[in-house]
Amino acid sequence: MIKRKAILLIALAMSIALSSGCSILTDSVSTRTNAPTANISETTAASEAINQNGNSSSSSGGESSQNNEGSDTSSNTETSTEDTSASSDGAQAAQGGSATSVVPAAPIAITSDLTVHFLDVGQADATLIQLPNGQAMLIDGGNSGDADNIMRYMRSLNITVIDYLVATHPHADHIGGLPAIIGAMDIGEIYMPRVSHTTQTFERLLTAIQDKGMQINTARDGVNILSIPELQIDIIAPVRDDYSELNDHSAVIMIVYGSTGFLFMGDAEILAEGHITANVSADVLKVGHHGSHTSTSAAFLSRVSPSYAVISVGSGNSYGHPTDAVLNRLDSAGANVYRTDLQGTVVITSDGSSITVNVAPAPYQANAPPSSPSAEPSQAPQAPQAPQTTSQPPVSAPEPTPSSAPGNSDIVVFITNTGARYHLDGCRHLAQSKIETTLSAAKAQGLTACGTCRPPA
C-alpha cells in the first residue's frame, strides 16, 4: 500500500511538472442550455433537497481543516502522507485518465437572473451560482460528507453541468466534497490557487481531476473567468504566492452583473485582504473564514461597503464563529447579516439592478448557538421564505482610493494569538506566536502598540 501511494504521488508530481508551462484557459468556457436559472419555487425545493439529511459538516476519514479561533493559525488536522505544508510549487495541472470532460464552447447571452445559493453545509463552504447566461458555477464543495447533498441540490435545479468550478484553497472543509462531485458530474473548467497540501483530501482531489483528464487553471489576481455584456467574473486574489498560511492563498472571486456586485472571500485573512488592489466594492459579501476575527477587517469592510453579508458557519461550532469582533464590524458597516447556522441555505438573486433574498436578515447573535446534547444530531431547516426586496440601491460608487500621503499606516507589524498589542519584529513578546499584518489592520482590530518594542502608534 505504501509503495502504491508513493508511485501515485510520483506520478502526480511528474504530471504537475510536465504541465507547469500550460497557459491559463480563459478564452473559452463551456455552455449548457439544459441548466436553466431556477425561480423561487425551484430554490425552495432545492433547499429541502440539500437539507434532506440535515447538515453534513464533518468530513470522512477523521479529517478536519477548521482553524481554531484561539490559535489564529491555519493549522490543518487532516491525515498527511508527510509533513503538511503550503508551497508555491503547487498543482498547476492534472492530466491523464480516460474520462471525458466538457468541451469548452462560447458562452451564451444573458437570459435570466443571477442566483447565488450559499449552501448550508455546516462548518464548511460551498456556494452554487446560477449565472444569467444559463451556466453554473460552484465555489468550493464542503467536506467529503457534503458531496451527495450538494449534488442532490443541483439536480433539484436541473443542473447537470458545472461550467466553472473553483477550489479556493486546499483545506478539507472547502475541497472535501469536490472529488466525488468531479467524478460524478460534467465539469467545464477548474480553477485552483498555485499552492499544494500533502493531505489525503488534496491527493484525492488531484486524482479526481487526473482521472477526468482535465487541466487546472491557476487562480490568482488578474485572471478573468468570464466576460460578456453585463456579466464579468474575475479572480482578484491571491496577489502573492509566498504566504505562510494556506488561508491567505484563497481564491477571491468578484462577480459583477449589471450594476450589482458579489464578492466571495474564501478563507482569505487580513494580510491577504490588504494586498488586494482590485476594486472590491460590492453589494453582497461572502464573509471570509466563517466569520473569524482573523478576516474581514474594518479597513477592508470600508472598501467593500456591503449591503448584505453572508456567513457560512456550523451551528454550535467549537471555534466561536462568527466572532463578536466580526459581527460588530459588519453592524458598524451597515450590512444585513445572513448565517447558514441560523437560517439554512441563503439564496440571493440579482436581476442586474436590484437584489432579493429568500430570508430576512439574522438577528444579532454572537457566535454559533450551542447545540443541545439531547437534540437530534441534525435537523432539516425550514424551507426558504419569500424573498425580501432590498430598499437599498446597489453599490455603484467607485472604490475609495487608498491614501498616498506619507505615513506609517501600512508598515508591517506583528501580532500574537491572544494579545491585545502589535509589535515590531524581534520583540520578546513574539516568542510563542508571530502573525504578520499591517499597522492599519492592527489598529482596525483595536490593538495598541507594545510598550516594550514601541512600534509606531
Buried (B, 14 or more C-beta within 10 A) or exposed (E): EEEEEEEBBEEBBEBBEEBEEBEBBBEEBBBBEEBBBBEBEBBBBBBBBBBEBBBBBBBEBEBBBBBBBEEBBBBBBBBBBEEBEBEEEBBBBBBBBEBEBBEBEEBBEBEBBBBBBBBBBBBBBBBBBBBBBBBBBBBBBBBBBBBBBBBBBBEBBBBBBBBBBBBBBBBBBBBBBBBBBBBEBBBBBBBBBBBBBBBBBBBBBBBBBBBBBBBBBBBBBEBEBBBBEBBBBBBBBBBBBEBEBBBBBBBBBBBBBBBBBBBBBBBBBBBBBBBBEBBBBBBBBBBBBBBBBBBBBBBBBBBBBBBBBBBBBBBBBEBBBBBEBBBBBBEEBEBBBBBBBBBBBBBBBBBBEBBBBBBEBBEEEEBBEEBEEEEEEBEBBEBBEEBBEBEEEBBEEEBEEEEEEEEEBEEEBBBBBEBEBBBBEEBEBBEEBBBBBBBBBBBBBEBEBBEEBEBEE
